[in-house]
Amino acid sequence: MSAHENIPGIDTGLLRFLTCGSVDDGKSTLIGRLLFDTKTILADTLSSIEKTSQRRGLTAVDLSLITDGLQAEREQGITIDVAYRYFTTGTRKYIIADAPGHEQYTRNMFTAASTANLAIILVDARKGVQTQTRRHSYLAHLVGIPHLVVAVNKMDLIGYDRETFEQIRADYLAFARRLGIPDVRFIPMSALNGDMVVERGTNLSWYEGPTLLQVLESTPNAHTEEPEDFRFPVQYVCRPQDSANPELHDYRGFMGRVESGEIAVGDAVTVLPSGRTSTIRAIEIGGVRQPLAIHEQSVTLLLEDDIDVSRGDMIVKSSEQPQAVREIDANVCWLSETPLSSARTYLVRHTTREVKAKVVKIDYRLDLNTLDEVDTDVLDTNDIARLTLKLAQPVFADAYGDNRATGAFILIDESTNNTVGAGMIR
């Protein structure tokens, strides 16, 4: 389920974005500043963090407390789990994911990045580009986030020095060129004082570019930059049991989420893996008939023909069929503390379909400091590698670069049912 489906009245102006970077770069403070300066903090929330700040002996409000909700986070002054916050500027709605900076919590950042359309990579102006900066940048690029903003934060601690900012910009661009990251913007700022976050402030007059909020307001929405094929993984087959209503006796609705593309009543569709064809008889959202369904809507589809369809099947337009694959070449981030073993069998969960899989080979592990491809036969926590998986049954996949929903999968340990890896199909 999409994170925004519980928000009433959502519009096409939604932007999901992620804040990430190294430890203590000011990610939580930046989000707090965004919420504070756009006046989207509730009065009781503001009162609570003011009291907490006073108890700590601070003279100003600690805005990082807005996102650091866990007790352990507040005690240690760090972010451990991904925190989601929602706000609107009147012209657009936003979902923010605040990712932890510690290396041991990289797996938490990975899940948040999978649905973001923009990533803010924070860099401490005193420290420059760090290993975790590179790791998060590579992960953001790997999971297909199309827009990156490098926020050089804590400029107030270096006297708002332009030369330092330009040096950090040059260092990061050299790294980004090696990765092939096409769209990177740089903003100097002070999240603590609010310079170049929502307001321009008075300390960075040499910077003539947009503020962070101006960049967010102008970033394209997900699913709008290029046309996408229709993909509808079936989550549930709805057969109402109501003897008092004869109209429901033959009702068979296929429920799920439109992962990409759109579908209209009368469109010709194919059900995979059976290959049976039909046409869309009706589309329902909350029991109300609709002429059209678009990406990220949770809907019920009714077909003209009585076809056997089950959870794990996929409904696609007959003219836009994905490839059936039994071998996957993928980039994988290993999330488990138990190393990957090529001798073990794992479950691949691709959309709503689960199949058994074995690792055929590990092509290489990526060294995030040098970006070198390292030969290995084992993967440890947070390792990123390219590998090949052989599947017991086919899945219906697109390349991740073409479709982030049907190009992604997770690996599950059969014995523990833990998620141990996340992958992107090449």
C-alpha positions in Angstrom: 0.0 0.0 0.0 1.2 3.5 -0.9 2.1 5.7 2.1 -0.3 8.4 0.8 -3.4 6.3 0.4 -4.6 7.2 3.9 -4.5 10.9 3.2 -8.0 12.2 2.1 -8.3 14.6 -0.8 -4.9 13.8 -2.3 -4.2 15.5 -5.6 -1.8 15.2 -8.5 0.7 17.6 -6.9 2.1 15.0 -4.4 5.9 14.8 -4.2 7.6 12.1 -2.1 11.1 13.0 -1.2 13.9 11.6 1.0 16.5 13.2 3.2 19.7 11.3 3.7 23.5 11.6 4.2 26.1 11.1 6.9 25.6 11.2 10.6 24.9 14.6 12.2 24.5 16.4 8.9 21.2 17.9 10.1 18.6 15.9 8.3 16.0 16.0 11.1 16.7 19.7 11.8 16.2 20.4 8.1 12.8 18.7 8.0 11.8 20.5 11.3 12.8 23.8 9.7 10.7 23.0 6.6 7.7 22.2 8.7 8.3 25.2 11.0 8.8 27.8 8.3 5.8 26.6 6.2 3.7 26.8 9.4 2.6 23.2 9.3 3.4 22.2 12.9 0.5 21.8 15.2 0.5 24.1 18.2 0.6 21.2 20.7 3.5 19.6 18.9 5.4 22.9 19.0 4.7 23.4 22.7 5.9 19.9 23.4 9.3 20.3 21.6 9.7 23.8 23.2 9.4 22.2 26.7 11.8 19.4 25.8 14.3 21.9 24.4 14.1 23.9 27.6 14.7 20.8 29.8 17.9 20.3 27.8 19.0 23.8 28.6 18.7 25.0 25.0 18.0 28.6 24.2 16.3 27.8 20.9 13.8 25.2 19.8 15.4 21.9 18.8 13.6 21.3 15.5 15.0 17.8 15.1 12.7 16.6 17.8 9.8 17.0 15.3 10.9 13.9 13.4 12.9 11.9 15.9 9.9 10.3 17.6 11.5 7.2 19.2 12.7 7.6 22.8 16.1 6.2 21.9 16.4 8.7 19.2 15.7 11.6 21.5 18.0 10.4 24.2 20.9 9.9 21.8 20.2 12.7 19.4 20.3 10.5 16.4 17.8 9.1 13.9 17.4 5.3 14.0 14.3 4.5 12.0 12.8 6.2 9.0 10.4 8.9 10.0 7.6 10.0 7.7 6.1 13.5 7.8 3.4 15.1 5.7 2.9 18.8 4.9 1.4 21.0 2.3 2.3 24.5 1.0 -1.1 25.2 -0.4 0.1 24.5 -3.9 1.4 21.0 -3.3 1.4 18.1 -0.9 4.5 16.4 0.3 5.5 13.1 2.0 9.0 13.4 3.6 11.1 10.4 4.6 13.9 11.2 7.1 16.5 8.4 6.7 19.1 7.6 9.4 22.7 8.4 8.7 24.4 5.6 10.6 25.8 2.9 8.4 24.2 0.1 10.5 20.7 1.6 9.6 21.4 1.9 5.9 18.7 -0.8 5.3 16.1 1.5 6.7 17.0 4.2 4.2 16.7 1.7 1.3 13.0 1.1 1.9 12.2 4.8 2.0 14.2 5.5 -1.2 12.2 3.0 -3.2 9.1 5.3 -3.4 10.9 8.8 -3.5 11.0 11.0 -6.6 13.6 13.3 -5.1 16.5 12.9 -2.6 18.1 15.6 -0.5 21.7 14.5 0.2 22.9 16.5 3.2 26.6 17.4 3.5 28.1 19.0 6.6 30.0 22.0 5.3 32.8 21.4 7.8 33.3 17.8 6.8 32.6 17.7 3.1 31.7 14.5 1.2 31.8 11.4 3.5 31.6 7.7 2.8 28.0 7.6 3.9 27.3 10.5 1.6 28.6 8.4 -1.3 26.7 5.3 -0.1 23.4 7.1 0.2 23.9 8.9 -3.2 24.7 5.6 -4.9 21.6 4.0 -3.3 19.4 6.9 -4.4 20.8 6.5 -7.9 20.4 2.7 -7.8 16.8 2.8 -6.8 16.0 5.2 -9.6 15.4 8.5 -7.8 15.5 10.8 -10.8 16.3 14.1 -9.0 19.1 14.7 -6.4 19.6 17.9 -4.4 22.9 18.2 -2.5 22.2 20.5 0.5 25.5 21.8 1.9 24.3 22.4 5.5 25.7 24.2 8.5 27.1 27.0 6.4 26.7 29.2 9.5 29.6 27.2 11.2 32.1 28.1 8.4 31.1 31.8 8.2 29.0 31.1 5.0 32.2 30.7 3.0 31.6 30.4 -0.7 35.0 28.8 -1.5 34.2 25.9 0.8 30.8 25.4 -0.8 32.4 25.4 -4.3 35.0 22.8 -3.3 32.3 20.5 -1.9 30.4 21.0 -5.1 33.4 20.1 -7.2 34.2 17.0 -5.1 30.6 15.7 -5.3 30.3 16.4 -9.1 33.4 14.3 -9.7 31.8 11.4 -7.8 28.4 11.9 -9.6 30.0 11.8 -13.0 31.5 8.4 -12.3 28.1 7.1 -11.3 26.3 8.7 -14.3 24.0 10.8 -12.1 22.5 13.3 -14.6 20.4 15.7 -12.4 22.1 17.2 -9.4 21.5 20.6 -7.8 23.5 22.2 -5.1 22.1 24.6 -2.4 24.2 26.1 0.5 22.1 26.5 3.6 21.8 26.6 7.4 18.9 24.5 8.6 19.4 25.8 12.1 19.0 29.4 11.1 16.7 28.8 8.1 18.9 30.3 5.4 17.9 29.0 1.9 15.4 26.5 3.2 12.1 28.3 2.9 13.3 31.9 3.1 16.5 33.1 1.5 17.8 34.8 4.7 20.5 37.5 4.6 23.8 35.5 4.9 24.1 33.9 1.5 23.8 36.8 -0.9 26.4 35.3 -3.2 24.2 32.4 -4.0 21.7 33.3 -6.7 19.9 29.9 -7.2 16.6 28.8 -5.8 15.8 27.9 -2.2 15.1 24.3 -1.2 11.4 24.9 -1.1 11.5 26.5 -4.6 13.2 23.3 -5.9 10.6 21.1 -4.2 7.8 23.1 -5.7 9.1 22.8 -9.2 10.1 19.1 -9.2 8.0 16.9 -11.6 5.6 14.4 -10.0 6.3 10.7 -10.2 4.8 8.8 -13.2 4.6 12.0 -15.2 7.9 12.4 -16.9 7.4 9.6 -19.5 4.6 7.2 -20.5 4.4 3.9 -18.6 2.8 0.5 -19.4 -0.2 -0.7 -17.4 0.7 -3.1 -14.6 -1.9 -4.4 -12.1 -0.7 -7.2 -9.8 -3.7 -8.9 -8.3 -3.8 -8.8 -4.5 -7.2 -10.3 -3.8 -10.2 -11.9 -5.6 -13.4 -10.5 -4.3 -16.4 -12.8 -4.3 -19.2 -11.3 -2.0 -21.3 -13.9 -0.2 -24.7 -12.2 0.1 -27.7 -14.4 -0.6 -30.0 -11.5 -0.1 -28.6 -9.6 -3.1 -28.9 -11.6 -6.4 -26.8 -9.0 -8.2 -23.7 -10.2 -6.3 -24.1 -13.9 -7.1 -21.9 -13.7 -10.1 -19.7 -10.8 -8.9 -16.0 -11.5 -9.3 -13.7 -8.5 -8.8 -9.9 -8.4 -8.9 -8.5 -6.0 -6.3 -5.1 -4.4 -6.3 -3.1 -1.3 -7.0 -2.4 0.2 -10.4 1.4 0.2 -10.1 1.9 2.1 -13.4 0.0 3.3 -16.5 -3.7 3.6 -16.7 -6.7 1.4 -17.8 -10.2 2.3 -19.0 -13.5 0.4 -19.4 -13.4 -1.5 -22.7 -9.6 -1.9 -22.9 -8.3 -5.3 -24.0 -6.3 -7.0 -21.2 -4.2 -10.2 -20.7 -3.9 -12.1 -17.5 -0.5 -13.5 -16.7 0.7 -16.2 -16.4 -2.2 -18.0 -18.1 -2.2 -15.7 -21.1 -6.0 -15.6 -21.2 -7.5 -12.4 -22.7 -10.6 -10.4 -21.9 -11.8 -6.8 -21.8 -12.4 -4.5 -18.8 -16.2 -4.5 -18.0 -16.1 -2.2 -15.0 -13.7 -0.3 -12.7 -14.6 0.3 -9.1 -13.1 2.5 -6.4 -14.8 2.1 -3.0 -17.8 0.4 -4.7 -18.3 3.4 -7.1 -18.0 2.8 -10.8 -15.3 4.8 -12.6 -14.5 5.1 -16.3 -10.7 5.1 -15.8 -8.0 4.1 -13.3 -4.5 5.6 -13.1 -1.2 4.9 -11.4 -1.2 4.5 -7.6 -5.0 4.0 -7.3 -6.3 1.0 -5.4 -9.2 -0.4 -7.5 -11.3 -3.4 -8.3 -11.4 -4.6 -11.9 -14.2 -6.6 -13.4 -13.7 -8.5 -16.6 -16.2 -9.4 -19.4 -15.1 -13.1 -19.4 -15.1 -15.6 -16.5 -11.3 -16.2 -16.2 -9.5 -18.0 -13.4 -7.4 -15.2 -11.8 -5.6 -15.5 -8.4 -3.5 -13.5 -6.1 0.0 -13.2 -7.6 -1.3 -13.0 -11.2 -0.8 -9.8 -13.2 -3.3 -8.0 -15.4 -1.8 -6.0 -18.2 -2.9 -4.4 -21.4 -2.7 -6.9 -24.3 -0.5 -4.5 -26.2 1.9 -3.8 -23.3 3.0 -7.2 -22.0 6.1 -7.6 -19.8 8.7 -10.3 -20.3 8.3 -13.7 -18.4 11.7 -14.4 -16.9 13.1 -17.4 -14.9 16.6 -15.9 -14.5 17.2 -12.4 -13.0 20.3 -10.2 -13.5 19.9 -7.7 -10.6 21.6 -5.2 -8.4 21.0 -6.2 -4.8 21.4 -4.5 -1.4 22.0 -7.2 1.3 20.1 -6.2 4.4 20.6 -9.2 6.7 23.3 -9.7 9.4 23.5 -13.3 8.2 25.7 -13.4 5.1 24.2 -14.4 1.7 24.8 -18.1 0.9 24.7 -19.4 -2.6 24.0 -22.9 -1.2 20.6 -21.7 0.2 17.2 -21.3 -1.4 15.5 -17.9 -0.9 12.0 -16.6 -1.7 11.7 -13.8 -4.3 8.7 -11.6 -3.7 8.0 -9.7 -6.9 4.9 -7.5 -6.7 2.3 -10.0 -5.2 4.0 -13.1 -6.6 6.4 -15.3 -4.6 8.7 -17.9 -6.1 11.7 -19.9 -4.9 15.1 -18.8 -6.1 18.8 -19.7 -5.9 21.9 -17.5 -6.4 23.6 -18.7 -9.5 26.6 -16.3 -9.1 27.7 -13.0 -7.6 29.3 -11.0 -10.4 30.8 -8.4 -8.1 30.5 -6.3 -4.9 30.7 -2.6 -5.2 33.3 -0.7 -3.1 31.5 2.5 -2.4 34.7 4.4 -1.5 36.4 3.7 -4.9 33.4 2.5 -6.9 35.5 -0.5 -7.9 33.9 -3.8 -8.7 35.3 -6.4 -6.2 35.2 -10.1 -6.8 33.5 -12.0 -3.9 31.5 -15.1 -3.1 29.8 -13.7 0.0 27.7 -10.6 0.9 27.5 -9.0 4.3 25.2 -6.4 5.8 24.7 -3.3 3.6 26.8 -4.7 0.8 25.7 -3.8 -2.7 26.3 -6.3 -5.5 25.3 -7.5 -8.9 24.2 -11.1 -9.0 22.2 -13.6 -11.0 19.2 -15.5 -9.5 17.5 -18.6 -11.0 13.8 -18.9 -10.3 11.6 -22.0 -9.9 8.7 -20.3 -11.7 8.6 -17.2 -14.0 7.9 -13.7 -12.9 6.6 -11.0 -15.2 9.1 -8.2 -14.9 10.3 -5.0 -16.5 13.8 -3.5 -16.2 13.9 -1.4 -13.1 14.9 1.6 -15.1 11.6 1.3 -17.0 9.3 0.5 -14.1 10.3 0.8 -10.5 7.3 -1.3 -9.3 7.7 -4.4 -11.6 11.5 -4.1 -11.8 11.9 -4.5 -8.0 11.8 -7.4 -5.7 12.8 -8.5 -2.2 14.6 -11.6 -1.0 13.1 -13.5 2.0 14.9 -16.2 4.1 12.6 -19.2 4.0 13.6 -20.4 7.5 13.0 -17.1 9.4 10.7 -15.3 7.0 13.0 -12.2 7.4 13.6 -9.9 4.5 17.3 -10.3 3.7 17.8 -8.4 0.5 16.2 -5.8 -1.9 16.9 -6.0 -5.6 16.5 -4.1 -8.9 16.2 -6.0 -12.1 18.7 -4.9 -14.7 
